[in-house]
């Protein structure tokens, strides 16, 4: 049985956020230049998607190993308490579910 993998779009989004964070840190003088928006970083996100898909195509075994390891590492962090339940509850409390529209 194959181990579960992190999804390509999720990893691409995280990698894009890392690029954004590095650029923001580099430009501490003028952080307003780097708003995290889809328009500004869509090319970076697309690059990550294409790179991961190419790796999956060219080396499927290595791709699976890497993606499964990342998935497993994220779950270990959660199990070991790196993200406390109190943080998750506070974030959930910020949602106005009663006032939220539905599809």
C-alpha positions as CSV (number, residue, x, y, z in Angstrom):
1,X,0.0,0.0,0.0
2,X,1.3,3.4,-1.0
3,X,1.8,6.1,1.7
4,X,-0.3,9.2,1.3
5,X,1.3,12.2,-0.4
6,X,0.9,15.9,0.0
7,X,-1.0,17.3,-2.9
8,X,0.9,19.2,-5.6
9,X,-1.3,22.3,-5.5
10,X,-0.8,22.5,-1.7
11,X,2.9,22.2,-1.8
12,X,3.1,24.7,-4.7
13,X,1.1,27.2,-2.6
14,X,3.4,26.7,0.4
15,X,6.5,27.0,-1.8
16,X,5.0,30.2,-3.3
17,X,4.4,31.6,0.2
18,X,8.1,30.8,1.0
19,X,9.2,32.8,-2.0
20,X,6.9,35.7,-1.0
21,X,8.3,35.6,2.6
22,X,11.9,35.7,1.3
23,X,11.1,38.6,-0.9
24,X,9.3,40.4,1.9
25,X,12.2,39.9,4.2
26,X,14.7,41.0,1.6
27,X,12.7,44.3,1.1
28,X,12.1,45.2,4.7
29,X,12.5,48.9,3.6
30,X,9.4,48.8,1.4
31,X,7.1,45.8,2.4
32,X,4.2,47.4,0.5
33,X,5.7,46.3,-2.8
34,X,5.0,42.6,-2.0
35,X,1.3,42.0,-1.3
36,X,0.6,38.3,-1.5
37,X,-1.9,38.3,-4.3
38,X,-2.8,35.8,-7.0
39,X,-2.0,38.2,-9.8
40,X,1.5,39.0,-8.5
41,X,2.6,35.5,-7.6
42,X,0.6,33.4,-10.1
43,X,3.7,32.8,-12.3
44,X,5.7,31.6,-9.3
45,X,2.8,29.2,-8.3
46,X,2.5,27.9,-11.9
47,X,6.3,27.4,-12.0
48,X,6.1,25.2,-8.9
49,X,3.1,23.3,-10.2
50,X,4.9,22.6,-13.5
51,X,8.1,21.6,-11.8
52,X,6.4,19.1,-9.5
53,X,4.4,17.6,-12.3
54,X,7.5,17.2,-14.4
55,X,9.3,15.5,-11.5
56,X,6.2,13.2,-11.1
57,X,6.4,12.3,-14.8
58,X,10.2,11.9,-15.0
59,X,10.8,10.1,-11.7
60,X,7.5,8.8,-10.3
61,X,9.2,6.7,-7.5
62,X,11.3,9.5,-6.2
63,X,8.4,11.9,-6.5
64,X,6.2,9.7,-4.4
65,X,8.9,9.2,-1.8
66,X,9.4,12.9,-1.5
67,X,5.7,13.8,-1.4
68,X,5.0,11.0,1.1
69,X,7.8,12.1,3.3
70,X,6.6,15.7,3.3
71,X,3.0,14.5,4.1
72,X,4.4,12.3,7.0
73,X,6.5,15.1,8.4
74,X,3.5,17.5,8.5
75,X,1.5,14.9,10.4
76,X,4.3,14.3,12.8
77,X,4.4,18.0,13.6
78,X,0.7,18.0,14.4
79,X,0.9,14.8,16.5
80,X,3.9,16.2,18.5
81,X,2.0,19.4,19.3
82,X,3.8,21.8,17.1
83,X,0.4,23.3,16.4
84,X,-1.5,23.5,19.6
85,X,-5.2,22.9,19.7
86,X,-5.8,26.2,21.4
87,X,-4.4,28.0,18.3
88,X,-6.8,26.0,16.0
89,X,-9.7,26.8,18.2
90,X,-9.0,30.5,18.3
91,X,-8.7,30.6,14.5
92,X,-12.0,28.7,14.2
93,X,-13.6,31.2,16.6
94,X,-12.7,34.0,14.2
95,X,-15.0,32.6,11.5
96,X,-18.5,34.1,11.5
97,X,-20.3,30.9,10.4
98,X,-23.7,32.3,11.0
99,X,-23.1,35.4,8.8
100,X,-21.3,33.4,6.1
101,X,-23.0,32.9,2.8
102,X,-23.5,29.4,1.4
103,X,-23.4,28.0,-2.1
